[in-house]
Amino acid sequence: MSNSVLIIDDSPLLRQKVVESLRGACLFDNYFEANDGFSAIKVLSREEIDMLICDVMMPKMDGFKLMEMLNKEKRFEDIMVIMLSANRGIFDKIKGLESGAIDYMTKPFHPHELALRVSILLRMKGLQKELKAKIVELERVTVLDALTGLYNQRYLYDTLRREYNRSERFNLKLSLIILDIDNFKDVNDTFGHQRGDVIIKEVARLLQTMLRGYDFAVRYGGDEFIIVLSQSTVIGAHIVAERLRKMIEENPLLIKLNGGKSVTASIGVSTFPDDTKEGYEALINRADQALYKAKREGRNRVAYGRL
């Protein structure tokens, strides 16, 4: 992936010296120049910049004013800034670093020193990117079920609470489906837990095919799943639930895995505000009650959360 630097100074000769120093060390793929802060903003608006090397004293907009502008924009937060100044006073250095610059160099500078400092900062930036990527991956893993790749209970409670509050605030419908594979213990006892895991993974895959972009599915535990349908009425949830029940019952792979017999599921559905207005936990409880109603009435069917 290419990286870019923007050199900002009102002296063309100094900009040329900086570019030559960095090119000699092969530190960047793309080099951009600006003679003041306003020109720099124009470059930043159209280019992806990794590092700024910026003079402090410039006409129109100096380096400190430019830093104020950068600090207000989240999209610029990962740009590393080195400030250059002919002023060797300690207070200017402190002001530059406090403004958000990662380094402060005085002019005239030695080309090799500049290249070395930039090289060190680029390595730091690379390590920061790796760390951020690892944090994102860790966060992703902590909300996913390892077997199915669906979300887990931690994600369910955090996200459903926000979705419920949003639906309540804007007077929107919100439906929840709980699905449980019928007689799954018999499947495990007959064919073993490895076969059971394959069946769970296939059911999870079928769930994912039913989701719109703003819905999500959760492995709630064991052979139980939850689907959250945003802005979905009772009728819409009924269509999804029945279609899913039929897909599971008729799925050729599931039939084969179950020794030639259909795998079936019982499903409970609840909808806000039709079935409850008492919070997201009550919405789960109503769907759970409906699920047990479907079990009592003979399994392989959909029941609803109204009492």
C-alpha positions as CSV (number, residue, x, y, z in Angstrom):
1,M,0.0,0.0,0.0
2,S,1.4,3.4,-1.0
3,N,2.1,6.2,1.5
4,S,2.2,9.9,0.9
5,V,3.8,13.0,2.5
6,L,2.8,16.6,2.2
7,I,5.5,19.3,2.6
8,I,4.2,22.7,3.6
9,D,6.5,25.7,3.5
10,D,6.5,29.1,1.8
11,S,10.1,28.5,0.6
12,P,10.3,26.5,-2.6
13,L,13.9,25.8,-1.9
14,L,13.2,24.3,1.5
15,R,10.4,22.2,0.1
16,Q,12.9,20.9,-2.6
17,K,15.5,20.1,0.1
18,V,12.9,18.1,2.1
19,V,11.7,16.2,-0.9
20,E,15.3,15.3,-2.0
21,S,16.1,14.2,1.6
22,L,13.1,11.8,1.7
23,R,13.5,10.6,-1.9
24,G,17.1,9.7,-1.2
25,A,15.9,7.4,1.6
26,C,13.0,6.0,-0.5
27,L,10.5,6.7,2.3
28,F,7.4,7.7,0.4
29,D,5.7,6.8,-2.8
30,N,3.9,10.1,-3.3
31,Y,5.1,13.6,-2.6
32,F,2.8,16.7,-2.4
33,E,3.7,20.3,-1.7
34,A,1.9,23.4,-0.5
35,N,3.2,26.9,0.3
36,D,0.8,27.7,3.2
37,G,-2.0,26.2,5.4
38,F,-4.8,27.0,3.0
39,S,-3.1,25.3,0.1
40,A,-2.4,22.4,2.4
41,I,-6.1,22.0,3.2
42,K,-6.9,21.8,-0.6
43,V,-4.4,18.9,-0.9
44,L,-5.8,17.2,2.2
45,S,-9.3,17.4,0.8
46,R,-8.4,15.3,-2.3
47,E,-5.5,13.1,-1.2
48,E,-4.8,10.5,1.4
49,I,-1.8,11.8,3.4
50,D,0.2,9.9,5.9
51,M,2.6,12.6,7.1
52,L,2.8,16.4,7.1
53,I,6.1,18.2,7.3
54,C,5.0,21.7,8.1
55,D,6.8,25.0,8.6
56,V,5.6,27.0,11.6
57,M,5.8,30.5,10.2
58,M,3.9,30.9,6.9
59,P,1.7,33.6,5.4
60,K,-2.2,33.4,5.5
61,M,-2.3,30.3,7.8
62,D,0.7,29.3,9.9
63,G,1.5,25.8,11.2
64,F,-0.3,26.3,14.5
65,K,-3.5,27.4,12.9
66,L,-3.3,24.4,10.5
67,M,-2.9,22.1,13.5
68,E,-6.0,23.6,15.1
69,M,-8.0,22.8,11.9
70,L,-6.6,19.2,11.7
71,N,-7.5,18.5,15.3
72,K,-11.2,19.3,14.6
73,E,-11.5,16.7,11.9
74,K,-11.5,13.0,12.9
75,R,-10.5,11.9,9.4
76,F,-7.1,13.6,10.0
77,E,-6.4,12.0,13.4
78,D,-3.9,9.4,12.0
79,I,-1.8,11.9,10.1
80,M,1.7,12.3,11.7
81,V,3.0,15.9,11.7
82,I,6.6,17.1,12.0
83,M,6.9,20.9,12.5
84,L,9.9,22.8,11.2
85,S,10.9,26.2,12.5
86,A,13.9,28.5,12.5
87,N,12.9,29.4,16.1
88,R,15.0,27.4,18.6
89,G,13.1,28.6,21.6
90,I,11.8,26.0,24.0
91,F,8.4,27.5,24.3
92,D,7.7,27.3,20.5
93,K,8.8,23.6,20.7
94,I,6.4,23.0,23.5
95,K,3.6,24.8,21.7
96,G,4.2,22.8,18.6
97,L,4.1,19.4,20.4
98,E,1.1,20.5,22.5
99,S,-0.7,21.4,19.2
100,G,-0.5,17.7,18.2
101,A,2.7,17.5,16.2
102,I,4.6,14.2,16.7
103,D,8.0,15.9,16.3
104,Y,9.6,19.4,16.1
105,M,12.8,20.1,14.2
106,T,14.7,23.4,13.9
107,K,16.0,24.8,10.7
108,P,18.5,24.5,9.2
109,F,18.3,20.7,9.5
110,H,20.7,17.9,8.3
111,P,19.0,15.8,5.5
112,H,20.1,12.5,7.1
113,E,18.6,13.5,10.5
114,L,15.3,14.4,8.8
115,A,15.2,11.1,6.9
116,L,16.1,9.1,10.0
117,R,13.4,10.8,12.1
118,V,10.8,10.3,9.4
119,S,11.8,6.7,9.0
120,I,11.4,6.1,12.8
121,L,7.9,7.8,12.8
122,L,6.8,5.7,9.8
123,R,7.8,2.5,11.6
124,M,5.8,3.8,14.6
125,K,2.8,4.4,12.3
126,G,3.1,0.9,10.9
127,L,3.1,-0.6,14.4
128,Q,0.1,1.6,15.3
129,K,-1.8,0.2,12.3
130,E,-1.0,-3.3,13.2
131,L,-2.1,-2.8,16.8
132,K,-5.4,-1.2,15.7
133,A,-6.1,-4.1,13.3
134,K,-5.5,-6.6,16.1
135,I,-7.8,-4.6,18.4
136,V,-10.5,-4.6,15.8
137,E,-10.1,-8.3,15.2
138,L,-10.2,-9.0,18.9
139,E,-13.4,-7.0,19.3
140,R,-14.9,-8.9,16.4
141,V,-14.0,-12.3,17.8
142,T,-15.4,-11.4,21.2
143,V,-18.9,-10.9,19.8
144,L,-18.9,-13.9,17.4
145,D,-19.8,-17.6,18.0
146,A,-16.8,-19.7,17.2
147,L,-18.7,-22.6,15.6
148,T,-21.2,-20.8,13.4
149,G,-19.8,-17.3,12.9
150,L,-23.0,-15.8,14.0
151,Y,-23.1,-13.2,16.8
152,N,-23.1,-14.3,20.4
153,Q,-25.2,-13.3,23.4
154,R,-22.9,-10.4,24.3
155,Y,-23.6,-8.8,21.0
156,L,-27.3,-9.6,21.2
157,Y,-27.9,-7.8,24.5
158,D,-25.8,-4.7,23.6
159,T,-27.3,-4.3,20.2
160,L,-30.9,-5.3,20.9
161,R,-31.0,-2.8,23.7
162,R,-30.0,0.0,21.4
163,E,-32.3,-1.2,18.6
164,Y,-35.2,-1.4,21.1
165,N,-34.6,2.1,22.4
166,R,-34.4,3.4,18.8
167,S,-37.7,1.7,17.9
168,E,-39.4,3.1,21.0
169,R,-38.1,6.6,20.3
170,F,-39.1,6.7,16.6
171,N,-42.3,4.6,16.9
172,L,-40.9,1.8,14.8
173,K,-41.7,-1.9,14.8
174,L,-39.2,-4.4,16.0
175,S,-39.5,-8.2,15.8
176,L,-37.6,-11.0,17.3
177,I,-37.5,-14.7,16.3
178,I,-36.3,-17.5,18.6
179,L,-35.6,-20.9,16.9
180,D,-34.8,-24.2,18.5
181,I,-34.0,-27.4,16.6
182,D,-36.5,-30.1,17.5
183,N,-35.2,-33.2,19.4
184,F,-31.6,-32.2,18.9
185,K,-30.4,-34.3,21.8
186,D,-31.6,-37.4,19.9
187,V,-29.5,-36.3,16.9
188,N,-26.4,-36.0,19.1
189,D,-27.1,-39.3,20.8
190,T,-27.6,-41.1,17.5
191,F,-25.0,-39.6,15.2
192,G,-22.5,-37.9,17.7
193,H,-21.7,-34.3,18.6
194,Q,-19.5,-33.7,15.5
195,R,-22.5,-34.5,13.2
196,G,-24.6,-32.3,15.5
197,D,-22.1,-29.4,15.1
198,V,-22.4,-29.7,11.3
199,I,-26.2,-29.5,11.5
200,I,-25.9,-26.4,13.7
201,K,-23.6,-24.8,11.2
202,E,-25.9,-25.5,8.3
203,V,-28.9,-24.1,10.2
204,A,-26.9,-21.0,11.0
205,R,-26.1,-20.6,7.3
206,L,-29.8,-20.8,6.4
207,L,-30.5,-18.1,9.0
208,Q,-28.0,-15.8,7.4
209,T,-29.6,-16.2,3.9
210,M,-32.8,-14.7,5.4
211,L,-31.2,-11.5,6.7
212,R,-31.6,-8.1,5.3
213,G,-28.7,-5.7,5.7
214,Y,-29.9,-4.3,9.0
215,D,-31.0,-7.6,10.6
216,F,-28.7,-9.9,12.6
217,A,-28.7,-13.5,13.8
218,V,-27.3,-14.8,17.1
219,R,-26.5,-18.3,18.3
220,Y,-28.3,-18.0,21.6
221,G,-26.9,-21.2,23.0
222,G,-26.6,-24.9,22.0
223,D,-29.1,-25.4,19.2
224,E,-31.1,-22.2,19.9
225,F,-30.9,-19.1,17.7
226,I,-32.3,-15.6,17.6
227,I,-33.0,-13.4,14.7
228,V,-33.6,-9.6,15.2
229,L,-35.7,-8.0,12.5
230,S,-35.5,-4.2,12.5
231,Q,-38.5,-2.3,11.4
232,S,-40.4,-5.6,10.9
233,T,-44.1,-6.0,11.6
234,V,-45.8,-9.1,12.9
235,I,-46.7,-10.1,9.3
236,G,-43.2,-9.6,8.1
237,A,-41.7,-11.6,10.9
238,H,-44.3,-14.4,10.2
239,I,-43.2,-14.6,6.6
240,V,-39.5,-14.9,7.6
241,A,-40.3,-17.4,10.3
242,E,-42.4,-19.7,8.1
243,R,-40.0,-19.5,5.3
244,L,-37.1,-20.4,7.6
245,R,-39.0,-23.3,9.2
246,K,-39.8,-24.7,5.7
247,M,-36.2,-24.2,4.5
248,I,-34.8,-26.2,7.5
249,E,-37.4,-29.0,7.0
250,E,-36.7,-29.4,3.3
251,N,-32.9,-28.9,3.3
252,P,-31.3,-31.9,1.5
253,L,-28.0,-31.6,3.5
254,L,-29.9,-31.6,6.8
255,I,-32.0,-34.6,5.7
256,K,-28.8,-36.5,4.8
257,L,-27.1,-35.6,8.0
258,N,-30.1,-36.8,10.0
259,G,-30.1,-40.2,8.4
260,G,-32.7,-39.5,5.8
261,K,-35.2,-37.7,8.1
262,S,-36.0,-34.0,8.1
263,V,-34.5,-31.8,10.7
264,T,-37.3,-29.5,12.0
265,A,-37.4,-26.4,14.2
266,S,-39.9,-24.8,16.5
267,I,-40.0,-21.0,16.3
268,G,-41.3,-18.3,18.6
269,V,-42.0,-14.7,17.4
270,S,-42.6,-11.5,19.3
271,T,-43.0,-7.9,18.1
272,F,-42.6,-4.5,19.7
273,P,-45.0,-2.8,20.5
274,D,-47.7,-5.4,19.7
275,D,-46.6,-8.0,22.2
276,T,-44.8,-6.0,24.8
277,K,-43.6,-2.4,25.6
278,E,-41.7,-3.4,28.7
279,G,-38.1,-3.4,27.3
280,Y,-35.9,-5.6,25.2
281,E,-35.7,-8.4,27.8
282,A,-39.5,-8.7,27.8
283,L,-39.3,-9.0,24.0
284,I,-37.0,-11.9,24.4
285,N,-39.1,-13.5,27.1
286,R,-42.3,-13.2,24.9
287,A,-40.6,-14.9,22.0
288,D,-39.2,-17.6,24.4
289,Q,-42.8,-18.2,25.7
290,A,-44.0,-18.5,22.1
291,L,-41.2,-21.0,21.4
292,Y,-42.3,-23.3,24.2
293,K,-45.9,-22.9,23.0
294,A,-44.8,-24.2,19.6
295,K,-43.0,-27.1,21.3
296,R,-46.1,-28.0,23.4
297,E,-48.3,-27.9,20.3
298,G,-46.3,-30.5,18.5
299,R,-43.1,-28.8,17.2
300,N,-42.1,-27.9,13.7
301,R,-44.3,-24.8,13.8
302,V,-44.3,-21.0,14.5
303,A,-46.1,-19.5,17.5
304,Y,-46.5,-15.9,18.6
305,G,-45.8,-13.9,21.7
306,R,-49.3,-12.6,22.5
307,L,-50.7,-13.8,25.8
